[in-house]
Amino acid sequence: MAAQRIGPQEAKQHVESGDALLVCAYDSDEKFQKNRLEGAISLDDFRSQADSVPKDREIIFYCA
């Protein structure tokens, strides 16, 4: 499936419902801390968890 763009409200609904995982797409921990949205995990955390994320779970990447 190709990546799709969604708006902030739709992303928030997906994350709050538990249907999606929100990932801040910055490599830098400093940028992650500065641009962190509620419920988001860092790119490093995502990389370490990637094998355990269900293949059918929506993943939303963002950068500010």
Rosetta silent file (secondary structure, phi, psi, omega in degrees, C-alpha in Angstrom):
SEQUENCE: MAAQRIGPQEAKQHVESGDALLVCAYDSDEKFQKNRLEGAISLDDFRSQADSVPKDREIIFYCA
SCORE:     score description
SCORE:     0.000 S_00000001
   1 L     0.000  136.269  179.337    0.000    0.000    0.000 S_00000001
   2 L   -76.481  152.568  177.453    1.292    3.442   -0.899 S_00000001
   3 L   -66.754  143.172  178.227    1.753    6.116    1.724 S_00000001
   4 L  -123.676  146.665  174.189   -1.142    8.517    2.082 S_00000001
   5 L   -90.643  136.394  174.422   -1.248   12.016    3.514 S_00000001
   6 L  -130.601  159.388 -179.119   -3.849   12.695    6.160 S_00000001
   7 L   -81.427  167.736 -177.797   -4.691   15.829    8.086 S_00000001
   8 H   -60.485  -39.431 -178.585   -3.899   16.478   11.741 S_00000001
   9 H   -66.507  -42.954  178.985   -7.457   15.871   12.969 S_00000001
  10 H   -64.872  -40.856  177.962   -7.705   12.527   11.204 S_00000001
  11 H   -61.374  -44.496  179.983   -4.280   11.516   12.542 S_00000001
  12 H   -60.338  -42.805  179.564   -5.326   12.470   16.064 S_00000001
  13 H   -62.867  -42.642 -179.276   -8.497   10.381   15.792 S_00000001
  14 H   -64.778  -41.037 -179.380   -6.561    7.343   14.562 S_00000001
  15 H   -69.416  -46.649 -178.328   -4.000    7.614   17.379 S_00000001
  16 H   -63.357  -31.447  179.920   -6.587    8.236   20.107 S_00000001
  17 L   -79.899   -9.689 -178.910   -8.644    5.243   18.965 S_00000001
  18 L    85.815    4.276 -179.088   -5.561    3.024   19.152 S_00000001
  19 L   -79.289  -17.943 -174.634   -5.700    2.255   15.441 S_00000001
  20 E  -135.942  154.442  175.049   -2.414    4.000   14.660 S_00000001
  21 E  -106.594  127.145 -178.537    1.075    4.466   16.028 S_00000001
  22 E   -97.964  124.002 -176.125    2.390    8.053   15.880 S_00000001
  23 E  -124.844  125.349  173.775    6.104    8.381   15.127 S_00000001
  24 E   -78.409  121.104 -169.326    8.136   11.582   15.110 S_00000001
  25 L   -85.609   20.405  177.065   10.357   11.186   12.036 S_00000001
  26 L   -91.835  138.030  175.852   13.418   13.056   13.345 S_00000001
  27 L   -73.800  -29.243 -174.973   16.679   11.167   13.952 S_00000001
  28 L   -82.473  129.138  176.864   17.773   13.685   16.573 S_00000001
  29 H   -63.701  -34.486  178.573   16.527   13.223   20.145 S_00000001
  30 H   -62.056  -44.928  178.429   16.765   16.992   20.576 S_00000001
  31 H   -67.528  -36.600  176.907   14.392   17.576   17.633 S_00000001
  32 H   -60.961  -48.965 -178.780   12.076   14.849   18.925 S_00000001
  33 H   -61.903  -36.830 -178.368   11.833   16.500   22.339 S_00000001
  34 H   -72.893  -33.051 -172.857   11.249   19.904   20.743 S_00000001
  35 H  -114.328   16.688 -175.519    8.578   18.694   18.287 S_00000001
  36 L   -69.043  130.878  173.505    6.972   15.857   20.244 S_00000001
  37 L   -99.976  153.028  179.522    3.219   15.496   19.934 S_00000001
  38 L   -55.984  129.241  177.844    1.135   13.813   22.609 S_00000001
  39 L    88.881   -4.535 -177.255    1.227   10.051   22.142 S_00000001
  40 L   -83.108  151.575  171.263    4.197   10.079   19.759 S_00000001
  41 E  -114.193  160.893 -179.538    7.251    7.874   20.018 S_00000001
  42 L   -77.483  162.485  177.364   10.710    8.707   18.722 S_00000001
  43 H   -62.645  -37.919  177.145   12.119    7.278   15.513 S_00000001
  44 H   -62.582  -43.300  177.379   14.712    5.386   17.576 S_00000001
  45 H   -62.832  -41.493  178.657   11.953    3.819   19.690 S_00000001
  46 H   -61.196  -45.778 -179.841   10.052    2.877   16.546 S_00000001
  47 H   -58.383  -39.790 -178.790   13.138    1.247   15.044 S_00000001
  48 H   -74.238  -21.043 -179.356   13.644   -0.845   18.179 S_00000001
  49 H  -102.889   -6.095 -170.218    9.958   -1.896   18.209 S_00000001
  50 H   -52.712  -39.844 -178.418    9.430   -2.286   14.445 S_00000001
  51 H   -67.591  -23.249 -177.839    9.558   -6.092   14.492 S_00000001
  52 H   -97.933   -4.051  178.394    6.821   -6.268   17.129 S_00000001
  53 L   -77.068  125.971  178.975    4.412   -3.793   15.485 S_00000001
  54 L   -55.827  138.862 -176.105    1.529   -5.715   13.894 S_00000001
  55 L   -62.826  -22.082 -178.804    1.772   -5.615   10.095 S_00000001
  56 L   -96.690    3.750  179.808   -1.803   -4.333    9.809 S_00000001
  57 L   -82.091  133.482  177.860   -1.350   -1.440   12.252 S_00000001
  58 E   -70.288  137.661  177.385   -1.362    2.021   10.736 S_00000001
  59 E  -121.811  124.176 -179.705    1.848    3.978   11.300 S_00000001
  60 E  -110.480  117.019  175.626    1.756    7.756   11.054 S_00000001
  61 E   -98.050  140.559  175.713    5.078    9.549   10.606 S_00000001
  62 E  -141.489  156.738  168.343    5.270   13.290   11.089 S_00000001
  63 L  -144.513  151.020 -174.930    7.839   16.061   11.173 S_00000001
  64 L   -96.340    0.000    0.000    7.290   19.697   11.999 S_00000001
